[in-house]
Amino acid sequence: MYIIQVASEMTPVAKVGGLADVIYGLTRELERQGHAVEVILPKYDVMKYDQIADLQPVYNDLWVPWFGGAVHCTVFSGSVHHVKCLFIDAHSPDNFFNRGAFYGGGQEYYRWAFFSRAALEFMYKTNRRPDVIHCHDWQTGLLPVMLFEIYAGLGMGNQRVCYTIHNFKHQGPGPADVLHACGLGRPEYYYSPERLADHKKPKDINFMKGGIVYSNYCNTVSPHHAWEARFSPFGFGLNSVLDHHQNKFGGILNGLDYEQWNPAADWALPAKYSAESFDEKKRNKESLRSRLMLRQEDKPLFAYVGRLDDQKGLHLIKHAIYWAISNNCQFVLLGTGQPHVNNDFGNLKRQLNDNPDCHLEIGFSEDLARLIYAGADYMVVPSVFEPCGLAQLIALRYGTIPIVRYTGGLADTVFDWDFDGRPREERNGFVFHQDDTPALESALHRANGLFYSPEYFKQLAVQGMKMDFSWKTPAEHYANVYEYIRHK
């Protein structure tokens, strides 16, 4: 099959969150499985251009219809670690992609409506007719709308759309002017409840709702989160829309790039190791303690790596830090968030600065993150909600036992050592259910106890390492979806 991915991010050239990793990992695996894939991205001014090979213009005069006129664009082609990418460069005073950042700068809905229109116009003008256009999150939610309402009548009636939602919290409401800007017009038509009308702001259209309504298939990034989106507050108001379109909605678990994340070959680790040489892992723990000036002592080391955001359970992260110190354990944190959150955790860091069993690093460092994944005994992931989650997948790959709250993709990937219904040899971590401190403590206590039973501790860690959460199976699921909607 011929697939075009349309997205706002892709690692390593333009990465803000997990979406970037999905685009790269899924594309690479689809190619391995024999499909032809291209990725269309904005040509940001802040991309990592040193990661793009053979960057050159391939279409110099793309005129994208916009507000009754047209915006001149140049489309570039380049290879990002063997992934073929097309970058749209808009020559507009609105500086759609030249803002010194991937997101922000005001009027986000206009720039992403424009990007979707530009991607379709480029396909139309260059006679690209993919079997499936796979678009992602609210930024590309209007693409299937424009495909059906405009381009299907121009010879693109056979193109099908798979629409993947990575985070229901951000849905992209926008004013009626967006419809006029991208050539849709007829606001009274689109503002009907069964099309684009936003459920909270009746004078706004909802980009994500447009993606759900107009796509041929819609999914989120784990089976459990698909259930949550329909039957819990984590649908953020789109529950009834998903109910209405339940026959074309599902959950496909994200994968992990097993080439990028491999403790047997990780460039940042002083000691490489695998499931067969698990005992070498302890050398990374020693190295991590030395780097962060923690005491070298036989006790469990808990860690958190990731964004500092309310979604991630900030109150539980803080409690885990205090719990570890009070229970003769160690804790390492690496993360960053909004300024007020950084200030809060910065104050906590200063309070604990002289404690030899705790280190908080407010910021991000790629090599330190990898060393923490390899050096810690346990990775704490206490998210309030988590569509899929990457931290627990990396932790499992690195033999670091995850301690997670039962939500979203965490529920689909981590199986409790003590209480899960599957055979003990298929379990890989510790799970708690409520988002309160007693629930968290119950899991921390059980994990702490297991550490002092080395045989069982190693068994659980190695079982996690041997599980396959690579992109192989998810890519097969997506290929099955593509094949299904092609013939529908």
N, C-alpha and C positions, 0 to 999 in steps of 0.2 A: 504493500500500500504506500501511497504518497501522502504524507502528513505535514501540515504546517502548524507549528506552535506559535501562538501570538501571546506575548507576555510583557510585563513591565520590568522583569528582572531575570538574570541568569548568572549563576556563579561561573567563573570568578570575575567576570567583567563588570557586572552590575548587581551587587548583592546587598540587600537590607535584611531580609528574613529567609525563612525556610522555602518560600516560593522559588527563590533563585536556585537552591539545591535541587528542587524537584524538576525544574525545567532541564537542567543539565543532566541529572541522573537518568531521568525517564527517556530523554532523547538519545543518550548514548546506548541505553539498553534496547530501545526500539530498533536502532541501527544494527546492533549486534544480532537481533532476531530477524534481520533481513528487510526492514522497511526503510524507505527513503524519507528523511526528515529534514526540514528547514525550520529555523527559528527566526521570527521577526521581532526585533527589539527597537526601542528608541535609540538614536545616536546621542547619548548624553555627553555633555562636556566633561563629566567627572568619571567616565568609564576608565577602567584599567586597560589603556590602549596597548600596553606592553604584552598583554595576554591574547592579542588578536593578531593572527598571521594573515598576510596577503590582503590587508584592508585596501579596497579600491572601489571607486564608483562603478556601478553597473547600470544605473538608470539616472541620467542627469536631469531630465525634465519631466518629473512627475508633478502634475498640477492637481491638487486635491481640492475638490469642491468644498467651499466653506463660506457660510453667510452670503450666499448668492454670488460670490466671486470664486476665487481659487487661490490656494497657497502653494508656492513653488517649493518642491522638495527634491533632494538628491538621495538616492538609495545606494548604500555601500554594501559590499559583500566582504566577508572575512571568515576565517576559521578560528574557532576558540577550542583549542585542545581537541581537534578533529570534529567538532560540531559546526556545521555550516550555518552561518548567521547572516541575516540581512538587517541592516541598520537604517532607520528612516531619519534623515536630517532635514528638519523643517526650517526654511529660510523665512522666518516670520518675526515681526517686531514683538510678538507675544512671547518669544523665547520659550517655546513649549518644552524643549529639552536642554536648554542652556541656562540653568538656574543655580549652578554650583552645588546641587543636591539632586538625588533621585526623586524625592517627593517634597511637596511644599511649594511655597511661593505664591499661593493664592489661585483661585479659580481652577482647581484641580479637575473639575468635571469637564471643562472645555478642553483641556490638553489631552485627556484620555478619550473623549469623544472623537477628537481630531485624530489621535493615533489609530483608533479602530477604523475610522474612515480611510485614513492613509494606507493602512495595511490591505484593506479590501481593494482600494483603487489600484494599488501596486499589483495585486494578483490579477485584477481585471485587465489592466493595460499590458502586462507581460504574458498574458494567456496562461497563467498558472492556474491549474484546476485540480487542486488536491482532492483526494478522496474524502479527507476529513480535515477541518480546521479545528484545532484544539486551543481554546482560549481560557484564560485564568483570571479569577477574582473580579471585583467590581470594575477595575480599570478597563476591561475588555467586554463588559456586560452588554454594551450597545452593539457590538460587532454582529452577533446573530440577528439582532433586530434589523440592522442595515442590510445584512445579507438577504434576508427574506423580503424585506419591504422595498429594496432598491435593486440590488445586484442580481437577484433571482430572475428578474425580468430583462437583464442585460446579458444573459447567457451563463449565469452561474447558478442555475436552478438545481444542479445535481450535487452541489457541495453540501456536506453535512457538518454539523457542529457538535463537538463534545465540549461542555462547559464545566470547569472544575472550580469549586469554591474552597478556598483554603482558610478563610476566616469570615464567618457570618457577621461579625461585629461591625465590619467596615463595608457598607453597602453602596456608597456613592450616590446620595441624593443630589439632584440638580434641577435648575429652573427650566421653564418652557423654552427659553432662548436656546438651550442646547439642541433641542429638536430642530429649530430653524437653522442653527449653525451647521449641523451635519446633514441637512437636506431631507429630514424626515417630515417637518412641518406638521400640520393637522394635530395640534395639541389635544383637541377634544377627543380624537380617536385614541391617542396613546394614553390619555389620562383616565381611561376606563379602568375599573378595578381589575379586570382580567388581563390587562396589558402591563402598563408601566407605573400606574399611580402608586406613590409611596404610602405606606400604611400609617405613618406618623404625621407626615407633612403633605396634606392633600394637594398643595400647589407645586409639589416637586415630583419629578420622575425618579424612579429607583433603578439605577443601572443594573444592580445584581438581579433584581426581579426580572428585568428585561432578558438577562442571560438565561434565567430559569425558564421563562415562558417560551422563548423563541428557539432555544437550543433543541437538538434532537435527542440529546442525552445530557443529564446533569448529575454531577456527583460531588461529594466531599471526600476528605482524605483519610477516612477510616470508617469501617462499618458501624462502630458504636456511636461515632459522632453523627453519622447519618440518622440514627435513631434519635439522638439528642436534638438534632435540628428540627425534627418533626414534633417531638413530644416533650420538650423541656424549654426553659427560657433561653437556651443557647441557640435557638433559631432566630433570636433577636427580631421577632415580629414577622418572619417569613414562613412560619409554621404552616399557616393555612394555604399558602401558595405551594409549598412542597407537598402538602396533602393532596391538593388538586392535581398536581403533576407527579404523583407517587409512582406511576407506571414507568416513568423515565428517570427516576431518581434513585441513587444508591451510594454506597461507600466503597472506595478502593483505597486500601492502606498504602501510604507512602513507603518507599524503600530507602535504603542507605547505600551510598556509593562505596562499595567494598574495596575499590582500588584506592580511593582517597583516604578512607578510614581503615587502616590495616596495621595492627600493632606489630606485626612481623616485619613491616617495612617502613614504619613511620619515621620520617626524617627528624622529628623533634624528640625522639626518645633515646636516652642513653643506653637502654637495654631493650632490644627487640624480643618479642615473645609471641607465642601462639597458644592454643588450647593444649598442645602437646608439651609445651615448655612453660607452663603457667608459673612455675616457681621463680622464673626470671623476673616476673612482674614486680616482686618486692624491691628490686634494685631501683625501679622508677619511683617507688614510694620513698626510698631513702634519698634519692636525688631531689624529689619534690620538697621534702622536709628541709633539706640543706638549702635549697634555693629560697625558701620562704622563712627560714630560720625558726622552724618548729623543732621541738625536742624529738630525738630519736628514741622511741620507747615502744614496747610491744602493746599497742592499743589500736583500736579501729580508727580509720580516718574517713570522715564523711565529707562530701563536697556538694557544691551547687555551681553549675556553669550555665549562664544564659542571661536573657534580658531580665532586668528588674522592673517588673510591671505587675499591676494588680491581677492580671490574668494568671500570672505564675504563682500566686499565693504568697505575697510578700509577708503577711503576718505569720505564715507557717515557716517560711525560710528563716525569719528572725528567731522564731521559737526553736527551730532545729539547732541554730547556732548556740543559744543559751543551754539547751538540753545537752548538747555534746560536751560543753565545758563542764557542766555540773555532773556528768556521768563518766568522767575519766576517759573521754574520747577527744578526738581532734576534729576541727572543721576548717575547710578552705572554701572561700567564695570568690568567684570571678564573674563580674557582671556589671552592667551599666543600664541606666534608664533615663527618665526625664530628670531635669536639674533638681527638682525638689526631692525626688527619690534618691538621687546620688548624694544630696546633702544629708539626708536622713541616714543612709548607710555609711556615709563618711563620718558622721558623728559616732556611729557605732564602732567603726574602725578605730577611731581615736581612743574610745573607751577601752578597747580590747588590745591596743597596740602592743602592750608589754606581755601579753599572755602567750606563753610558749606553745599553747595547744590550739591557737586560732590565728588565721590570717585572712583578711578581707581585702580583695583587690578590686577597686572601683574603676572599671575600664574594660578593655578587651585586648588580649594578646593571643595570637594564634598558637604560638609555640607553648605558652603557658597552659592554654586550654587543653592541648593535646597531652601535656605532661600530667595535668590533673586527672584527665580521663584514664590515663595509664597508672597513675600513682595512688589514686584513692581506692579505698575498699568498697565504699558505697556512694552512689549518686542519688541525691534527694531531688525528686521532681514532684512537688506538692501542688500542682496546678489546680486552680479553680475550674478552668476549662482548658482543653488542649485538643484541637482538631486531630492532630496526629502526634506530634512531638518528635524531636530529633535526638534530644539529650539521652533518652532511655535507650534508643537504638545504638548510639555510639557507645554508651556505657556497656551494653551487652556485648558488643563487638570486642571491647577492651577488657572484658572479664571483671568489670566493676559493677557490683550488684545494684540494680535500681530499686529505690524505695519510692513508690508512686501513689498518687491518689487515683481512685477508680473513675476515670472520666476519659471520653474521647478515645484517641489512639493508644493512650496509656493502658486502657482496659483491654485493648486488642493485642497488646504485645508483652505485657508483664503478668506473670502468673504466680500467685503467692505460694511460697515455700511450705507454709503450714496448712493453708485452708483451701487451696484451689482444688477443683473436682477432678482435674486430670492426673494421670500417674505422676508420682514424685519426680521421675526422671525427665519429665517434660516441664518442670517448673523452673523459674529463673529469677525470682525477686521477691519483694515484699509489697503488699498492697493494703491501703486503708481507704475507707469509703467517705466518711464525713469530712468537710473542710474545716475541722476544728482541731484544737491542740491535743485533746485526749486521744483522738483517732491517730494523729501523727505519732504521738508518743508510743502508742501500742506497737506500731510498726518499727520505730526506732529501737525500742527495748528488745524486740524479737531479733532484729538484725544484730544488735550489740551482743546478745547471747550467743548467736551462731558463730560469731568471730572466734570465740573461745572453744569452739569445737572444730579445729582446723580441717579435719577430714570432710565434714559436711559443708563447711564454708567453701572449700575448694571445689567440691562436687557441684554446688549451686552456681558458682562463678563460671566453671568450665561448661556446664550445661547451657548457660547463656551464650557463651562464645560459640558454641557449636550450632546454635539456631541460625536459620537463614532468613534474615530480613533485608536481603539485597533487593535490587530492582527487578530481578528476573521474573518473579511471580506477578508483582504489580503490573509490569509491562505487558505480560501475557493477558492479564485482565483488561487492560486498556485496549489491546489489540482486538480482543473479543468484542468489546463495546464498539470499536470502530467498524468491525466487520458487520456487526448487527445493524448499526444505523446506516451503513452504506446501502443495504438491501431493503431498507424499510420504506 
